[in-house]
Amino acid sequence: MAHKQVVVGIDIAKDKIDAAIRLGAEGCFASSVEGRRQLLVWLKEQAVCKAVMEASGGYEKSWARLLRGAGVEVAIVDPKRVRHFAKSAGQLAKNDPIDARMIAWFGEAFSDRLGKPDDGEREELDQLVTARLGMTRLKDQIDSWAEHEQPKAVQKAYQALLEAVACQQAKLEAVIAAKIEQTERFAKSDDIIQSVPGLADVSAAGLIAFLPELGLVDRQAASALVGIAPFDNDSGKRHGQRHITGGRKKLRCLLFTPLVGAVTQHNPVLKAHYQRLRDRGKPHKVALIACMRKLIGILNTMLARGEKWDPTKHAISRRAAATA
């Protein structure tokens, strides 16, 4: 009989964590040097191989690094999934020890379908690209403040803020570019992604940071991870309308603007696909999402094969799709 993997569920708070093995040992550890040392000793005593924790506003990151450094596989999951799981199991009560046990149970049930691959370099890139996106949102917010007529002192303050944010964003972009250039696998993926008409350095960095599974899974799974795969909504003879749901919102938002440019100007394959969908009566946003799904499928194949953009290949697949 195969040895069963021991999974620990960890509920994270600012000052402490609760850890639990389903139907097994439990513990509470302070967010301190001594508490972290005690956790590692406890995990070793329990022969834990995998830890599952919820995304907790960033508090989980240092714990994840600690456990990965100790050789424990770590999966960080969406808290909503765990909560829905608990409700489906009839667990209505909620406190930290109970949450830790439910996370452990969830981890056991979905052990082979959790989280992104452990990768410290990619996580650092994720944080850098996320920070850059935050700077972009901040610039948009300041621009919205400055839309209306303001006293000169207010206008000067807004302009100074915009200049400061732009300066810091440029510095982040330089760090992101250096990180990609210095990491061989990132540089290779970046070269392939930027060969696609309509995609540039920002899009490539986002795809590398937010979708490490690209090129490692099939195209349907890649689309589902991004949140652009329509899911069935059928029951008996009823065939409901398909909708997209879930996925990685940061990546969808990052890709939206370059996608619009690709389907209207820069990418003949996506432009033809978009026009064909519009001619069939598809609404603008539905056609855009379909084009994003096609783009992710193309990128998935390119990265899996290590090939750059070849419009001839994609034109052939396009004609085949038109006759299907």
Phi, psi and chi 1 to 4 in degrees:
 res  aa     phi    psi   chi1   chi2   chi3   chi4
   1 MET       -  135.7 -179.0 -178.7  -67.5      -
   2 ALA   -67.1  143.4      -      -      -      -
   3 HIS   -70.6  128.7  179.1   67.6      -      -
   4 LYS   -77.0  132.0 -175.1  176.9 -179.8 -178.7
   5 GLN   -71.5  131.0 -173.4 -179.0   48.2      -
   6 VAL   -85.1  121.2  179.4      -      -      -
   7 VAL  -112.1  132.0  177.5      -      -      -
   8 VAL  -110.0  137.0   64.1      -      -      -
   9 GLY   -97.6  134.9      -      -      -      -
  10 ILE  -125.3  120.9  -62.6  179.7      -      -
  11 ASP  -100.4  122.9 -178.0   76.4      -      -
  12 ILE  -107.8  128.9  -60.9  172.4      -      -
  13 ALA  -119.1  177.0      -      -      -      -
  14 LYS   -65.6  -41.0 -178.2  177.3 -179.1  179.9
  15 ASP  -103.0  -11.2  -60.2  -39.2      -      -
  16 LYS  -162.9  169.6   54.5   97.4  176.5  179.2
  17 ILE  -129.6  153.6   67.2  164.0      -      -
  18 ASP  -112.7  132.0  -74.0   88.1      -      -
  19 ALA  -121.2  141.7      -      -      -      -
  20 ALA  -150.6  142.6      -      -      -      -
  21 ILE  -105.6  127.3  -62.8  168.3      -      -
  22 ARG   -55.9  129.1 -177.4  171.2  176.1 -109.1
  23 LEU    58.8   28.4  -54.5  178.1      -      -
  24 GLY  -144.5 -148.1      -      -      -      -
  25 ALA   -72.8  155.5      -      -      -      -
  26 GLU  -134.9  158.1  -60.6  179.2    8.9      -
  27 GLY  -160.0  157.8      -      -      -      -
  28 CYS  -126.2  132.0 -178.0      -      -      -
  29 PHE  -134.3  136.0  -54.8   91.7      -      -
  30 ALA   -74.1  152.4      -      -      -      -
  31 SER   -82.1   70.5  -65.3      -      -      -
  32 SER  -143.7  171.2   63.5      -      -      -
  33 VAL   -59.4  -44.8  173.0      -      -      -
  34 GLU   -67.3  -39.9  179.1   59.5   21.2      -
  35 GLY   -62.9  -38.9      -      -      -      -
  36 ARG   -68.4  -39.0  -69.6  166.7 -170.8  -95.2
  37 ARG   -63.3  -42.5 -173.3 -166.4   66.5   79.0
  38 GLN   -63.5  -38.5  -68.3  173.3   -7.0      -
  39 LEU   -61.8  -46.4  172.2   64.2      -      -
  40 LEU   -61.6  -40.5  -66.9  179.8      -      -
  41 VAL   -63.1  -43.9  171.5      -      -      -
  42 TRP   -63.3  -43.5 -176.0   82.5      -      -
  43 LEU   -62.6  -39.5  -67.8  173.5      -      -
  44 LYS   -65.8  -41.1 -172.4  173.6 -178.6  179.3
  45 GLU   -63.2  -34.2  -70.0  173.5  -11.6      -
  46 GLN   -88.6   -0.2  -55.1  -57.8  -37.6      -
  47 ALA    56.3   42.2      -      -      -      -
  48 VAL   -73.1  133.2  168.4      -      -      -
  49 CYS  -105.5  -27.1  -60.0      -      -      -
  50 LYS  -141.7  138.6 -176.8  169.5 -172.1  174.0
  51 ALA  -117.6  136.5      -      -      -      -
  52 VAL  -119.6  130.1 -178.5      -      -      -
  53 MET  -140.9  154.8   57.3 -175.0   71.3      -
  54 GLU   -84.5  151.7  -63.8  173.7  -30.4      -
  55 ALA   -65.0  126.4      -      -      -      -
  56 SER  -130.7   47.2  -55.5      -      -      -
  57 GLY    68.0   20.3      -      -      -      -
  58 GLY   105.8  -18.0      -      -      -      -
  59 TYR   -63.9  -24.8  -69.1  120.9      -      -
  60 GLU   -75.7  -18.9   76.1  -76.7   -3.0      -
  61 LYS   -63.8  -46.2  -65.6 -175.3 -176.2  -62.0
  62 SER   -67.8  -35.1   62.5      -      -      -
  63 TRP   -67.4  -39.9  -69.0  100.9      -      -
  64 ALA   -62.6  -42.9      -      -      -      -
  65 ARG   -62.1  -41.6  -76.7 -164.5  -61.8  -89.4
  66 LEU   -59.2  -47.8  174.1   74.4      -      -
  67 LEU   -70.9  -39.5  -61.1 -172.1      -      -
  68 ARG   -64.3  -36.8  -73.6  168.2  178.6  158.4
  69 GLY   -64.4  -24.7      -      -      -      -
  70 ALA   -92.2    6.2      -      -      -      -
  71 GLY    86.0   15.0      -      -      -      -
  72 VAL   -96.6  129.7  177.6      -      -      -
  73 GLU   -68.8  137.5 -178.7 -175.7   -9.3      -
  74 VAL  -125.1  134.4  177.5      -      -      -
  75 ALA  -122.9  128.5      -      -      -      -
  76 ILE  -107.1  123.3  -60.4  173.8      -      -
  77 VAL  -120.6  163.3  -60.3      -      -      -
  78 ASP   -71.9  124.2 -175.8  -13.9      -      -
  79 PRO   -57.6  -31.6  -23.1   32.6      -      -
  80 LYS   -64.3  -36.3  -70.3 -174.1  -68.5 -173.6
  81 ARG   -63.7  -42.0  -69.8 -176.1   65.1 -168.3
  82 VAL   -66.9  -40.4  178.6      -      -      -
  83 ARG   -65.7  -42.6 -167.1   63.4 -159.0  143.5
  84 HIS   -62.7  -39.1  -72.0  -45.1      -      -
  85 PHE   -60.9  -45.0  178.9   82.0      -      -
  86 ALA   -62.2  -43.8      -      -      -      -
  87 LYS   -63.9  -39.8  -71.3 -179.9  177.9  179.4
  88 SER   -65.8  -26.1   70.1      -      -      -
  89 ALA   -86.6    1.0      -      -      -      -
  90 GLY    81.0   14.4      -      -      -      -
  91 GLN   -92.3   96.4  178.9   61.1   63.0      -
  92 LEU   -92.9  -29.4  -57.6 -177.8      -      -
  93 ALA   -68.0  150.8      -      -      -      -
  94 LYS  -145.4  118.0 -172.5 -178.9 -172.8  -52.8
  95 ASN  -150.9  178.4   58.6   40.1      -      -
  96 ASP   -62.6  -47.8  -66.5  -16.0      -      -
  97 PRO   -62.6  -40.0  -24.2   35.4      -      -
  98 ILE   -63.5  -43.3  -69.6  174.2      -      -
  99 ASP   -60.3  -40.1  -73.1  -10.6      -      -
 100 ALA   -62.5  -41.7      -      -      -      -
 101 ARG   -65.8  -40.4  -70.4 -165.3  -65.2  -88.6
 102 MET   -67.3  -36.8  -66.9  -50.4  -57.7      -
 103 ILE   -63.6  -40.4  -66.4  168.8      -      -
 104 ALA   -63.5  -43.1      -      -      -      -
 105 TRP   -63.9  -45.4 -169.7    3.3      -      -
 106 PHE   -58.1  -42.9  177.0   87.1      -      -
 107 GLY   -63.1  -38.6      -      -      -      -
 108 GLU   -66.9  -42.0  -73.1 -174.5   -1.7      -
 109 ALA   -67.5  -33.9      -      -      -      -
 110 PHE  -122.2   36.9  -61.0  100.0      -      -
 111 SER   -56.7  -35.3 -179.9      -      -      -
 112 ASP   -93.1    8.3   59.8  -19.6      -      -
 113 ARG  -133.5   31.5  -61.3  169.3   59.2 -172.1
 114 LEU  -114.1  137.5  -66.5  179.9      -      -
 115 GLY    64.3  174.7      -      -      -      -
 116 LYS   -90.6  160.1  -57.4  174.3 -173.3  177.0
 117 PRO   -57.4  141.1  -21.6   30.9      -      -
 118 ASP   -62.1  123.5  -70.4   -8.7      -      -
 119 ASP  -164.4   98.6 -173.0  -17.7      -      -
 120 GLY   -62.6  -38.6      -      -      -      -
 121 GLU   -64.9  -42.9  -71.2 -177.5  -37.0      -
 122 ARG   -66.9  -37.3 -172.1 -151.4   57.4   80.6
 123 GLU   -63.6  -38.1  -73.8 -169.9   -1.3      -
 124 GLU   -64.2  -42.1 -178.6 -178.4  -14.4      -
 125 LEU   -63.4  -40.2 -177.5   63.2      -      -
 126 ASP   -55.1  -47.0 -175.4  -44.7      -      -
 127 GLN   -64.8  -39.3  -69.1  173.8  -43.1      -
 128 LEU   -65.3  -46.0  -71.0  167.3      -      -
 129 VAL   -69.0  -37.3  176.8      -      -      -
 130 THR   -62.5  -41.5  -61.1      -      -      -
 131 ALA   -63.2  -39.4      -      -      -      -
 132 ARG   -63.9  -40.7 -172.8 -155.5  170.8  -81.9
 133 LEU   -61.8  -38.6  -72.6  175.4      -      -
 134 GLY   -61.8  -39.4      -      -      -      -
 135 MET   -62.7  -40.1  -63.8  -74.5 -176.8      -
 136 THR   -63.3  -43.8  -60.0      -      -      -
 137 ARG   -63.3  -38.0  -71.3 -165.9  -62.6  -89.5
 138 LEU   -64.8  -41.2 -176.2   54.8      -      -
 139 LYS   -61.4  -42.6  -75.4  170.8   63.9  177.8
 140 ASP   -62.4  -39.2  -68.0  -17.9      -      -
 141 GLN   -65.1  -44.1 -179.7   66.0   63.5      -
 142 ILE   -64.8  -39.9  -62.8  169.9      -      -
 143 ASP   -59.3  -39.8  -78.8  -25.0      -      -
 144 SER   -67.1  -33.8   71.8      -      -      -
 145 TRP   -65.1  -35.2  -65.2  -17.9      -      -
 146 ALA   -88.3    3.8      -      -      -      -
 147 GLU   -65.1  -34.5  -78.0 -179.3   -5.8      -
 148 HIS   -97.7  160.4  -54.4  -70.8      -      -
 149 GLU   -62.8  131.6 -172.9  174.6  -15.8      -
 150 GLN  -132.4  157.6  -56.1  -81.0   -0.2      -
 151 PRO   -58.3  154.6  -23.1   33.2      -      -
 152 LYS   -58.4  -36.3  -73.1 -173.0  176.8  179.3
 153 ALA   -63.0  -39.1      -      -      -      -
 154 VAL   -69.2  -42.8  176.1      -      -      -
 155 GLN   -60.0  -42.1  -67.7  177.0   15.0      -
 156 LYS   -64.0  -39.2  -71.7 -179.8   65.9  176.7
 157 ALA   -64.3  -44.5      -      -      -      -
 158 TYR   -63.7  -41.5  -71.9  159.1      -      -
 159 GLN   -64.2  -38.9 -174.8   59.5   37.1      -
 160 ALA   -65.5  -39.2      -      -      -      -
 161 LEU   -63.1  -44.8  -78.7  173.7      -      -
 162 LEU   -61.2  -41.6  -77.3  171.6      -      -
 163 GLU   -65.8  -40.3  -69.9  173.5    0.8      -
 164 ALA   -65.7  -43.4      -      -      -      -
 165 VAL   -65.5  -43.1  172.7      -      -      -
 166 ALA   -60.7  -38.6      -      -      -      -
 167 CYS   -64.8  -45.9  177.7      -      -      -
 168 GLN   -68.3  -35.5  -66.1  -56.1  -44.7      -
 169 GLN   -64.7  -40.9 -172.9  176.3   45.4      -
 170 ALA   -62.4  -39.2      -      -      -      -
 171 LYS   -64.5  -42.2  -69.6 -179.9  178.8  178.9
 172 LEU   -62.9  -41.8  -85.1  177.1      -      -
 173 GLU   -62.2  -37.0  -72.2  170.6   -7.5      -
 174 ALA   -66.1  -40.0      -      -      -      -
 175 VAL   -66.1  -41.9  173.9      -      -      -
 176 ILE   -61.6  -46.2  -69.4  167.9      -      -
 177 ALA   -61.6  -41.3      -      -      -      -
 178 ALA   -66.7  -40.2      -      -      -      -
 179 LYS   -61.4  -43.9  178.5   72.1  176.0  174.2
 180 ILE   -67.3  -43.7  -69.4  174.0      -      -
 181 GLU   -64.1  -35.7 -176.2  179.3   -5.6      -
 182 GLN   -83.5  -12.0  -66.7  163.7    8.2      -
 183 THR  -107.1  111.5  -51.5      -      -      -
 184 GLU   -55.4  -47.6 -176.4  178.0   -5.3      -
 185 ARG   -67.0  -34.5   57.8 -160.9  171.2   95.4
 186 PHE   -66.6  -43.7  -67.9  169.5      -      -
 187 ALA   -62.0  -39.7      -      -      -      -
 188 LYS   -64.9  -45.5 -177.1  178.0  178.6 -178.9
 189 SER   -64.3  -40.7  -64.4      -      -      -
 190 ASP   -60.4  -42.3  179.2   75.8      -      -
 191 ASP   -62.3  -41.9 -161.3   30.1      -      -
 192 ILE   -69.0  -46.3  -68.6  171.3      -      -
 193 ILE   -64.2  -43.7  -67.4  168.1      -      -
 194 GLN   -72.3   -8.5  -70.3 -155.4   49.8      -
 195 SER   -75.0  -13.7   71.4      -      -      -
 196 VAL   -79.3  123.5  177.4      -      -      -
 197 PRO   -57.9  127.1  -24.4   34.7      -      -
 198 GLY   105.2  -15.0      -      -      -      -
 199 LEU  -109.2  137.8  -60.9 -175.2      -      -
 200 ALA  -131.3 -159.5      -      -      -      -
 201 ASP   -63.0  -39.3   51.4   -7.3      -      -
 202 VAL   -65.9  -45.7  173.2      -      -      -
 203 SER   -63.3  -43.4  -56.2      -      -      -
 204 ALA   -62.6  -44.2      -      -      -      -
 205 ALA   -61.7  -40.7      -      -      -      -
 206 GLY   -64.9  -42.4      -      -      -      -
 207 LEU   -64.8  -40.8  -76.0  159.3      -      -
 208 ILE   -67.0  -41.2  -65.0  166.8      -      -
 209 ALA   -75.7  -43.1      -      -      -      -
 210 PHE   -96.8  -14.9  -59.1  150.3      -      -
 211 LEU  -134.9   67.0 -165.8   60.7      -      -
 212 PRO   -66.3  -16.7   24.4  -34.9      -      -
 213 GLU   -75.6  -12.0  -60.4   90.1  -14.1      -
 214 LEU   -60.2  126.2 -163.5   62.0      -      -
 215 GLY    91.4   -8.0      -      -      -      -
 216 LEU  -111.8  -11.1  -56.9  175.7      -      -
 217 VAL  -124.6  173.9  -64.1      -      -      -
 218 ASP   -77.4  168.6   61.0   43.1      -      -
 219 ARG   -66.8  -31.6   60.5 -175.2  178.8   83.5
 220 GLN   -65.6  -42.7  -69.3   86.8   -5.3      -
 221 ALA   -65.7  -40.1      -      -      -      -
 222 ALA   -61.7  -43.6      -      -      -      -
 223 SER   -63.6  -39.9  -65.3      -      -      -
 224 ALA   -64.9  -38.0      -      -      -      -
 225 LEU   -64.6  -36.3  -72.4  167.5      -      -
 226 VAL   -74.7  -26.0 -179.4      -      -      -
 227 GLY    92.7   31.3      -      -      -      -
 228 ILE  -123.3   15.9   51.5  175.5      -      -
 229 ALA   -96.3  124.6      -      -      -      -
 230 PRO   -74.4  133.0   25.6  -30.6      -      -
 231 PHE  -103.4  144.2  -70.7   98.2      -      -
 232 ASP   -61.3  149.7  -69.1   -7.7      -      -
 233 ASN  -141.5   63.3 -179.0   23.1      -      -
 234 ASP  -115.2  154.4  -57.9  -22.9      -      -
 235 SER  -156.9  116.4 -179.8      -      -      -
 236 GLY    60.8 -125.5      -      -      -      -
 237 LYS   -87.0   -6.2  -64.8 -178.2  178.6  179.8
 238 ARG   -82.5  130.9 -178.2 -176.4   70.2   82.8
 239 HIS  -118.1   99.3  -65.8  -80.8      -      -
 240 GLY   -77.8  166.3      -      -      -      -
 241 GLN   -69.5  137.7 -172.2  174.2   10.6      -
 242 ARG   -79.2  141.6  -87.2   60.6  173.3  156.1
 243 HIS  -135.4  150.6  -67.0  -79.7      -      -
 244 ILE   -86.4  152.9   62.1  172.5      -      -
 245 THR  -159.7  157.2 -174.2      -      -      -
 246 GLY    68.9 -154.4      -      -      -      -
 247 GLY    84.8 -172.0      -      -      -      -
 248 ARG  -100.6   96.1  -63.3  173.6 -171.0  170.0
 249 LYS   -60.5  -38.8 -176.1  178.2  178.9 -179.6
 250 LYS   -56.7  -41.9  -75.1 -167.8  -61.7 -173.7
 251 LEU   -71.0  -41.1 -177.8   56.2      -      -
 252 ARG   -59.7  -44.8  -68.8 -161.3  -56.2  -84.4
 253 CYS   -64.1  -39.9  -67.9      -      -      -
 254 LEU   -66.6  -37.4 -175.9  145.5      -      -
 255 LEU   -82.1  -15.0  -71.3  177.4      -      -
 256 PHE   -61.8  -51.3 -173.8   80.8      -      -
 257 THR   -64.0  -48.5  -61.8      -      -      -
 258 PRO   -63.0  -29.9   14.1  -26.7      -      -
 259 LEU   -65.2  -43.0  178.4   73.2      -      -
 260 VAL   -59.1  -43.5  171.3      -      -      -
 261 GLY   -63.5  -37.2      -      -      -      -
 262 ALA   -66.8  -43.5      -      -      -      -
 263 VAL   -79.3  -15.9  -57.7      -      -      -
 264 THR  -104.1  -23.1   56.3      -      -      -
 265 GLN  -138.3  -52.4  -59.7  178.8   56.6      -
 266 HIS   -91.0  -27.9  -52.8  -58.7      -      -
 267 ASN  -117.3  105.5 -168.0  -54.6      -      -
 268 PRO   -62.5  -32.3   20.4  -31.4      -      -
 269 VAL   -68.8  -48.9  172.9      -      -      -
 270 LEU   -69.5  -34.7  -67.2  179.3      -      -
 271 LYS   -62.4  -43.9 -174.3  175.0 -178.3  179.4
 272 ALA   -66.5  -39.8      -      -      -      -
 273 HIS   -63.9  -43.4 -172.5   57.1      -      -
 274 TYR   -62.6  -45.8  172.3   79.5      -      -
 275 GLN   -65.0  -38.0 -168.8   57.0   54.5      -
 276 ARG   -62.4  -42.0 -166.2  160.5   53.2 -113.8
 277 LEU   -66.7  -39.8  -68.5  168.4      -      -
 278 ARG   -66.5  -38.1  -65.9  -71.1  -77.4  149.3
 279 ASP   -64.1  -27.0  -69.3  -15.7      -      -
 280 ARG   -85.7    4.6  -72.6  164.7   48.5 -168.4
 281 GLY    92.2    9.3      -      -      -      -
 282 LYS   -71.9  136.5  -61.7  -65.3 -176.6 -177.9
 283 PRO   -61.7  159.1  -21.0   31.9      -      -
 284 HIS   -54.1  -51.1  169.1   65.8      -      -
 285 LYS   -69.4  -34.5  -74.0 -170.9  175.9  179.6
 286 VAL   -63.7  -42.3  172.0      -      -      -
 287 ALA   -65.9  -38.5      -      -      -      -
 288 LEU   -63.6  -43.8  -79.3  178.7      -      -
 289 ILE   -64.3  -38.5  -67.7  -62.2      -      -
 290 ALA   -63.6  -38.2      -      -      -      -
 291 CYS   -68.5  -37.5  -73.5      -      -      -
 292 MET   -64.1  -39.3 -171.8  179.2  -68.1      -
 293 ARG   -63.5  -41.0 -171.6  160.8   57.4 -112.8
 294 LYS   -65.2  -41.4 -176.2  176.3 -177.9   64.8
 295 LEU   -61.4  -45.2  172.3   62.7      -      -
 296 ILE   -63.4  -39.0  -68.9  -63.2      -      -
 297 GLY   -62.7  -42.7      -      -      -      -
 298 ILE   -64.5  -46.3  -69.1  170.5      -      -
 299 LEU   -61.9  -38.3  -74.3  167.8      -      -
 300 ASN   -61.1  -43.4 -165.5   61.5      -      -
 301 THR   -67.8  -43.2  -59.5      -      -      -
 302 MET   -60.7  -45.1  -70.8  169.9   60.9      -
 303 LEU   -71.0  -35.9  -73.0  167.4      -      -
 304 ALA   -63.7  -36.2      -      -      -      -
 305 ARG   -93.8  -10.1  -63.9  175.9  178.5  174.6
 306 GLY    68.9   32.5      -      -      -      -
 307 GLU  -111.6  146.4  -62.5  175.1  -10.4      -
 308 LYS   -84.4  172.7  -70.4 -171.8  177.8 -178.0
 309 TRP   -57.7  130.1  172.2  -97.6      -      -
 310 ASP  -132.5   98.4 -176.2  -17.9      -      -
 311 PRO   -59.3  -27.0   21.3  -32.1      -      -
 312 THR   -64.0  -46.2  -54.9      -      -      -
 313 LYS   -61.8  -44.7  -71.4 -176.5  179.2  179.5
 314 HIS   -72.6  -29.4  -58.2  -52.7      -      -
 315 ALA   -66.6  -38.0      -      -      -      -
 316 ILE   -64.2  -45.7  -68.7  170.6      -      -
 317 SER   -64.9  -30.5   63.4      -      -      -
 318 ARG   -66.7  -45.6  179.9 -170.9   64.8 -166.2
 319 ARG   -63.9  -37.5  -72.8 -164.8  -64.2  -90.9
 320 ALA   -63.8  -39.5      -      -      -      -
 321 ALA   -66.8  -34.6      -      -      -      -
 322 ALA   -68.1  -27.7      -      -      -      -
 323 THR   -94.1   -4.3   59.7      -      -      -
 324 ALA   -72.5      -      -      -      -      -
